[in-house]
Amino acid sequence: MRATLAGLLILCLASTVALSQQPEKIAPPPPALPPIPFLIVDDLSYFENVWGLKKKDFAAEAWPDSQRKLINNRILTAGRFAYVLEFSKDIHNYDLDTLRNYLFFPEGKIRHVFFDADNVAINAMVTHAYLVQGEVSGVKGDVIRVFVEFGHDIEILKTDARGIVQAKKVSARRN
């Protein structure tokens, strides 16, 4: 019986010591890095000249190295830009069907070309994947948003000696 009491006493003391220890604090994960502002001029005049779609908004961002999507050390996406287009006139019938065919895959036929400061195309033959959000209704006043991810052509993000990205303009064109 003394052995049992001694064993229980040791067990109580050990559990008291264990409970009084401070638990190890786990450091919170570092916050996600904000996107890098990517100053670039947009030329979306193709949409306005051909389809009557006026640009309402445009934003571009390059992602920090830690947030880029890679496969076998090949950059798939290094950033994206998005733009919002508004129908400035009604589009009907054949024109509307053609516009839908141009905007949606697998028939997607819009190409986004990047240019450097000398207006030389950086990726003249590359077609970047894009996603259209919203209904392409053809109704005046309706809007759509287009997202374009880029990166597999890393020339877009190359910087000059001052650390400034060489791509200065992006233009949307028919493929």
KEDRENDO-547835 format. One record per residue: residue number from 1; residue in one letter; x, y, z of N, C-alpha, C in turn. Coordinates in nm, 3 decimals. Atoms other than C-alpha are relative to their C-alpha. Layout:
BEGIN
NUM;A;X;Y;Z;X;Y;Z;X;Y;Z
...
// end
This chain:
BEGIN
1;M;0.081;-0.118;0.000;0.000;0.000;0.000;0.086;0.125;0.000
2;R;-0.092;-0.115;0.001;0.289;0.234;0.076;0.057;0.022;-0.139
3;A;-0.054;-0.013;0.136;0.426;0.161;-0.269;-0.102;0.066;-0.093
4;T;0.106;-0.058;0.082;0.091;0.253;-0.426;-0.014;0.149;0.029
5;L;0.009;-0.141;-0.037;0.070;0.578;-0.229;0.121;0.079;-0.051
6;A;-0.122;-0.067;0.049;0.429;0.664;-0.318;-0.008;0.018;-0.152
7;G;0.015;-0.010;0.146;0.354;0.592;-0.685;-0.098;0.109;-0.040
8;L;0.099;-0.105;0.028;0.044;0.815;-0.679;0.057;0.139;0.030
9;L;-0.062;-0.127;-0.035;0.241;1.092;-0.506;0.097;0.045;-0.110
10;I;-0.096;-0.032;0.110;0.514;1.078;-0.775;-0.077;0.039;-0.125
11;L;0.081;-0.030;0.118;0.249;1.076;-1.048;-0.063;0.139;0.011
12;C;0.059;-0.133;-0.020;0.076;1.383;-0.898;0.104;0.110;-0.014
13;L;-0.106;-0.100;0.011;0.404;1.572;-0.864;0.046;0.017;-0.145
14;A;-0.044;-0.007;0.140;0.506;1.486;-1.221;-0.104;0.072;-0.086
15;S;0.104;-0.066;0.079;0.170;1.596;-1.361;-0.009;0.149;0.033
16;T;0.000;-0.141;-0.039;0.185;1.923;-1.163;0.113;0.074;-0.069
17;V;-0.114;-0.062;0.067;0.530;1.997;-1.303;-0.028;0.014;-0.149
18;A;0.029;-0.004;0.144;0.415;1.911;-1.656;-0.104;0.107;-0.033
19;L;0.104;-0.099;0.027;0.107;2.131;-1.629;0.048;0.143;0.022
20;S;-0.047;-0.136;-0.027;0.301;2.429;-1.495;0.096;0.051;-0.106
21;Q;-0.091;-0.045;0.106;0.534;2.439;-1.797;-0.078;0.081;-0.104
22;Q;0.061;-0.083;0.103;0.459;2.705;-2.054;0.001;-0.075;-0.133
23;P;-0.001;0.067;0.131;0.350;2.560;-2.387;0.086;0.080;-0.099
24;E;-0.082;-0.069;0.101;0.578;2.637;-2.680;-0.094;0.079;-0.091
25;K;0.081;-0.084;0.088;0.442;2.921;-2.885;0.041;-0.026;-0.143
26;I;-0.025;0.022;0.142;0.411;2.852;-3.253;-0.011;0.134;-0.069
27;A;-0.001;-0.129;0.069;0.505;3.147;-3.464;-0.107;0.000;-0.109
28;P;0.100;-0.006;0.107;0.223;3.262;-3.691;0.070;0.005;-0.135
29;P;-0.062;-0.004;0.132;0.288;3.221;-4.062;0.020;0.145;-0.043
30;P;-0.021;-0.138;0.045;0.431;3.529;-4.229;-0.117;0.045;-0.086
31;P;0.113;-0.047;0.081;0.165;3.747;-4.390;0.034;-0.010;-0.149
32;A;-0.020;0.008;0.145;0.116;3.709;-4.762;0.052;0.135;-0.051
33;L;-0.056;-0.123;0.055;0.318;3.958;-4.958;-0.102;0.066;-0.092
34;P;0.095;-0.067;0.089;0.112;4.222;-5.135;0.051;-0.006;-0.144
35;P;-0.043;-0.001;0.139;0.115;4.224;-5.514;0.091;0.120;-0.028
36;I;-0.091;-0.107;0.040;0.384;4.433;-5.678;-0.075;0.087;-0.101
37;P;0.067;-0.084;0.101;0.232;4.735;-5.856;0.073;-0.012;-0.133
38;F;-0.057;0.022;0.132;0.286;4.683;-6.223;-0.054;0.112;-0.089
39;L;0.045;-0.116;0.075;0.265;5.017;-6.400;0.013;-0.028;-0.149
40;I;0.000;0.031;0.143;0.166;4.952;-6.756;-0.117;0.073;-0.063
41;V;0.104;-0.072;0.074;-0.036;5.144;-7.013;-0.081;-0.104;-0.076
42;D;0.085;0.093;0.075;-0.332;4.964;-7.164;-0.047;0.063;-0.129
43;D;0.056;-0.042;0.127;-0.444;4.987;-7.523;-0.111;-0.099;-0.034
44;L;0.115;0.086;0.025;-0.790;4.835;-7.542;-0.090;0.059;-0.108
45;S;0.076;-0.068;0.105;-0.897;5.042;-7.841;-0.064;-0.098;-0.098
46;Y;0.060;0.101;0.089;-0.965;4.724;-8.041;-0.146;-0.023;0.037
47;F;0.137;0.028;-0.044;-1.275;4.657;-7.830;-0.094;0.116;-0.032
48;E;0.086;-0.116;0.026;-1.406;5.010;-7.870;-0.020;0.022;-0.149
49;N;0.009;-0.025;0.145;-1.328;5.046;-8.240;-0.084;-0.104;-0.072
50;V;0.068;0.108;0.072;-1.469;4.709;-8.345;-0.135;-0.036;0.061
51;W;0.120;0.051;-0.065;-1.733;4.618;-8.087;-0.078;0.103;0.080
52;G;0.069;-0.100;-0.080;-1.830;4.941;-7.912;0.007;-0.027;0.150
53;L;-0.021;0.029;-0.142;-1.697;4.816;-7.576;0.101;0.100;0.054
54;K;-0.089;-0.102;-0.057;-1.552;5.107;-7.376;0.065;-0.051;0.127
55;K;-0.072;0.039;-0.122;-1.289;5.051;-7.109;-0.050;0.085;0.116
56;K;0.039;-0.072;-0.122;-1.417;5.141;-6.761;0.111;-0.005;0.104
57;D;-0.103;0.016;-0.102;-1.127;5.010;-6.552;0.108;-0.094;-0.050
58;F;-0.114;0.087;0.033;-0.784;4.849;-6.583;0.093;-0.002;0.120
59;A;-0.095;0.013;-0.110;-0.550;4.715;-6.314;0.094;-0.116;-0.031
60;A;-0.100;0.105;0.023;-0.229;4.510;-6.333;0.082;-0.019;0.125
61;E;-0.085;0.030;-0.114;-0.019;4.337;-6.071;0.093;-0.115;-0.035
62;A;-0.097;0.109;0.011;0.293;4.123;-6.068;0.011;-0.062;0.138
63;W;-0.003;0.067;-0.129;0.313;3.862;-5.794;0.144;-0.017;0.048
64;P;-0.133;0.028;-0.054;0.613;3.825;-5.560;0.042;-0.143;-0.036
65;D;-0.050;0.132;0.038;0.835;3.525;-5.637;-0.066;-0.113;0.078
66;S;0.056;0.106;-0.084;0.686;3.328;-5.347;-0.143;-0.036;-0.038
67;Q;0.140;0.027;0.035;0.334;3.351;-5.494;-0.018;-0.038;-0.146
68;R;0.010;0.037;0.141;0.414;3.263;-5.854;-0.027;-0.149;-0.013
69;K;0.033;0.140;0.022;0.276;2.938;-5.988;0.107;-0.063;-0.089
70;L;-0.109;0.065;0.072;0.552;2.702;-6.099;-0.032;-0.147;-0.024
71;I;-0.001;0.143;0.025;0.570;2.359;-6.259;0.138;-0.032;-0.058
72;N;-0.136;0.037;0.042;0.917;2.203;-6.289;0.087;0.123;-0.023
73;N;-0.078;-0.125;0.005;1.077;2.544;-6.223;-0.035;0.088;-0.120
74;R;0.046;-0.084;0.111;0.886;2.690;-6.518;-0.115;0.086;0.052
75;I;0.103;-0.092;-0.049;0.680;2.997;-6.435;-0.124;-0.010;-0.089
76;L;0.127;0.003;0.073;0.318;2.951;-6.533;-0.069;0.134;0.009
77;T;0.061;-0.132;-0.016;0.183;3.273;-6.387;0.086;0.084;0.092
78;A;-0.080;-0.093;-0.079;0.376;3.570;-6.258;-0.080;0.125;0.037
79;G;0.083;-0.116;-0.028;0.095;3.822;-6.247;-0.127;-0.006;-0.082
80;R;0.123;-0.005;0.080;-0.233;3.926;-6.395;-0.043;0.145;-0.015
81;F;0.068;-0.127;0.011;-0.426;4.219;-6.520;-0.147;-0.028;-0.028
82;A;0.145;0.013;0.017;-0.798;4.275;-6.529;-0.052;0.131;-0.056
83;Y;0.063;-0.122;0.051;-1.011;4.517;-6.721;-0.151;-0.021;-0.011
84;V;0.145;0.000;0.006;-1.377;4.607;-6.728;-0.041;0.076;-0.125
85;L;0.049;-0.060;0.125;-1.556;4.681;-7.056;-0.150;0.018;0.009
86;E;0.144;-0.031;-0.001;-1.897;4.843;-7.098;-0.050;0.012;-0.143
87;F;0.061;-0.014;0.132;-2.124;4.808;-7.399;-0.050;0.143;-0.015
88;S;0.042;-0.138;0.023;-2.161;5.161;-7.536;-0.114;0.008;-0.103
89;K;0.112;0.008;0.095;-2.418;5.046;-7.792;-0.054;-0.142;0.004
90;D;0.058;0.134;0.007;-2.650;4.752;-7.846;0.064;-0.076;-0.116
91;I;-0.054;0.088;0.104;-2.506;4.460;-8.043;-0.099;-0.115;-0.016
92;H;0.102;0.102;0.026;-2.740;4.209;-8.208;0.051;-0.107;-0.096
93;N;-0.010;0.107;0.098;-2.755;3.887;-8.406;0.142;-0.047;-0.029
94;Y;-0.128;0.054;0.046;-2.448;3.794;-8.608;0.118;0.066;0.072
95;D;-0.111;-0.070;-0.068;-2.226;4.061;-8.448;0.017;-0.050;0.143
96;L;-0.006;0.049;-0.138;-2.313;3.940;-8.098;0.056;-0.142;0.003
97;D;-0.053;0.137;0.006;-2.248;3.576;-8.192;0.150;0.001;-0.029
98;T;-0.142;-0.010;0.033;-1.914;3.672;-8.343;0.081;0.047;0.120
99;L;-0.069;-0.049;-0.119;-1.814;3.870;-8.032;0.012;-0.111;0.104
100;R;-0.005;0.110;-0.096;-1.903;3.574;-7.810;0.103;-0.105;-0.041
101;N;-0.101;0.095;0.049;-1.694;3.343;-8.029;0.141;0.053;0.021
102;Y;-0.134;-0.059;-0.018;-1.400;3.584;-8.003;0.042;-0.002;0.147
103;L;-0.034;-0.011;-0.142;-1.420;3.608;-7.625;0.013;-0.133;0.073
104;F;0.003;0.123;-0.077;-1.479;3.249;-7.519;0.080;-0.111;-0.064
105;F;-0.075;0.118;0.043;-1.258;2.940;-7.538;-0.100;-0.110;-0.030
106;P;-0.126;0.018;0.071;-1.203;2.718;-7.725;0.016;0.091;-0.120
107;E;-0.012;-0.090;0.114;-1.278;2.976;-7.991;0.066;0.133;0.035
108;G;-0.058;-0.127;-0.043;-1.112;3.254;-7.788;0.107;0.049;-0.096
109;K;-0.090;-0.051;0.103;-0.934;3.472;-8.037;0.056;0.137;0.033
110;I;-0.056;-0.129;-0.040;-0.818;3.772;-7.836;0.142;-0.024;0.048
111;R;-0.141;0.011;-0.037;-0.442;3.814;-7.801;0.040;0.127;0.072
112;H;-0.049;-0.114;-0.078;-0.275;4.040;-7.544;0.151;0.009;-0.021
113;V;-0.141;-0.017;0.037;0.060;4.172;-7.666;0.063;0.106;0.090
114;F;-0.075;-0.094;-0.084;0.315;4.341;-7.438;0.106;0.070;-0.085
115;F;-0.099;-0.080;0.073;0.543;4.619;-7.564;0.097;0.063;0.099
116;D;-0.099;-0.067;-0.086;0.864;4.769;-7.424;-0.005;0.151;-0.027
117;A;-0.001;-0.147;0.011;0.953;5.140;-7.403;0.019;0.047;-0.143
118;D;-0.021;-0.036;0.141;1.058;5.141;-7.771;-0.115;-0.044;-0.088
119;N;0.118;0.048;0.070;0.717;4.998;-7.869;0.027;-0.126;-0.082
120;V;-0.031;0.127;0.063;0.872;4.665;-7.970;-0.078;-0.109;0.074
121;A;0.079;0.107;-0.062;0.645;4.365;-7.908;0.093;-0.099;0.070
122;I;-0.082;0.093;-0.078;0.790;4.145;-7.634;-0.040;-0.144;-0.031
123;N;0.050;0.136;0.019;0.575;3.842;-7.707;-0.103;-0.004;-0.112
124;A;0.094;-0.023;0.109;0.417;3.900;-8.045;-0.088;-0.121;-0.033
125;M;0.077;0.117;0.042;0.302;3.541;-8.103;-0.060;-0.080;0.116
126;V;0.052;0.073;-0.117;0.207;3.436;-7.747;-0.145;0.039;0.025
127;T;0.138;-0.026;-0.038;-0.159;3.401;-7.658;-0.015;-0.037;0.146
128;H;0.018;0.023;-0.143;-0.223;3.439;-7.285;-0.143;-0.043;0.027
129;A;0.134;0.045;-0.037;-0.515;3.256;-7.129;-0.074;0.114;0.068
130;Y;0.081;-0.104;-0.064;-0.798;3.483;-7.023;-0.135;-0.057;0.037
131;L;0.130;0.042;-0.050;-1.128;3.452;-6.844;-0.094;0.119;-0.006
132;V;0.101;-0.106;0.009;-1.441;3.656;-6.913;-0.103;-0.025;0.109
133;Q;0.099;0.009;-0.109;-1.670;3.727;-6.617;-0.116;0.092;-0.036
134;G;0.119;-0.078;0.034;-2.024;3.845;-6.674;-0.064;-0.053;-0.126
135;E;0.073;0.044;0.118;-2.278;3.799;-6.947;0.032;0.092;-0.118
136;V;-0.022;-0.076;0.123;-2.186;3.906;-7.298;-0.136;0.012;-0.066
137;S;0.140;-0.014;0.040;-2.538;4.032;-7.357;-0.019;0.085;-0.124
138;G;0.016;-0.092;0.112;-2.480;4.299;-7.616;-0.092;0.116;0.031
139;V;0.094;-0.105;-0.039;-2.707;4.535;-7.421;0.079;0.123;0.047
140;K;-0.068;-0.124;-0.037;-2.594;4.897;-7.392;-0.006;0.020;0.152
141;G;-0.009;-0.023;-0.144;-2.474;4.969;-7.037;0.045;-0.122;0.079
142;D;-0.048;0.121;-0.069;-2.396;4.605;-6.944;0.153;-0.003;-0.004
143;V;-0.146;0.006;-0.008;-2.037;4.533;-6.840;0.048;-0.144;0.013
144;I;-0.067;0.128;-0.019;-1.798;4.240;-6.852;0.140;0.028;0.055
145;R;-0.135;-0.012;-0.053;-1.467;4.183;-6.675;0.085;-0.110;-0.063
146;V;-0.092;0.096;0.061;-1.168;4.013;-6.836;0.125;-0.009;0.088
147;F;-0.122;0.026;-0.076;-0.883;3.854;-6.635;0.100;-0.068;-0.092
148;V;-0.106;0.059;0.081;-0.553;3.775;-6.807;0.119;-0.028;0.092
149;E;-0.119;0.036;-0.078;-0.275;3.584;-6.629;0.117;-0.015;-0.098
150;F;-0.118;0.009;0.086;0.074;3.610;-6.772;0.118;-0.050;0.080
151;G;-0.120;0.043;-0.071;0.414;3.475;-6.691;0.082;-0.103;-0.072
152;H;-0.081;0.102;0.063;0.516;3.187;-6.910;0.101;0.062;-0.097
153;D;-0.098;-0.075;0.077;0.693;3.446;-7.123;0.063;0.101;0.096
154;I;-0.057;-0.080;-0.108;0.918;3.586;-6.850;0.063;0.130;-0.050
155;E;-0.053;-0.124;0.055;1.051;3.856;-7.083;-0.085;0.120;0.042
156;I;0.090;-0.108;-0.039;0.749;4.060;-6.976;0.047;0.067;0.128
157;L;-0.036;-0.052;-0.131;0.884;4.100;-6.624;0.148;0.034;0.015
158;K;-0.142;-0.036;-0.012;1.251;4.155;-6.703;0.011;0.148;0.032
159;T;-0.017;-0.139;-0.041;1.380;4.474;-6.549;0.128;0.057;-0.059
160;D;-0.121;-0.066;0.048;1.634;4.727;-6.664;0.095;0.021;0.118
161;A;-0.102;-0.021;-0.105;1.939;4.841;-6.463;-0.057;0.070;0.123
162;R;0.060;-0.073;-0.113;1.716;5.060;-6.243;-0.107;-0.082;0.072
163;G;0.101;0.084;-0.064;1.482;4.770;-6.154;-0.140;0.028;-0.048
164;I;0.132;-0.033;0.054;1.196;4.899;-6.367;-0.037;-0.104;-0.105
165;V;0.046;0.101;0.094;0.992;4.642;-6.556;0.000;0.059;-0.140
166;Q;-0.013;-0.050;0.136;1.056;4.671;-6.929;-0.133;0.011;-0.074
167;A;0.129;-0.007;0.068;0.698;4.602;-7.039;-0.071;0.130;0.038
168;K;0.060;-0.131;-0.026;0.533;4.943;-7.073;-0.145;0.009;-0.047
169;K;0.135;-0.008;0.056;0.214;4.872;-7.266;-0.050;-0.141;-0.032
170;V;0.063;0.123;0.043;-0.029;4.588;-7.327;-0.116;0.037;-0.090
171;S;0.103;-0.030;0.098;-0.261;4.581;-7.623;-0.082;-0.127;-0.027
172;A;0.088;0.111;0.035;-0.562;4.359;-7.696;-0.025;0.006;-0.150
173;R;0.016;0.008;0.145;-0.593;4.241;-8.055;-0.071;-0.130;-0.037
174;R;0.057;0.125;0.054;-0.771;3.986;-8.266;0.114;-0.092;-0.036
175;N;-0.104;0.100;0.028;-0.568;3.668;-8.295;-0.003;-0.041;-0.145
// end
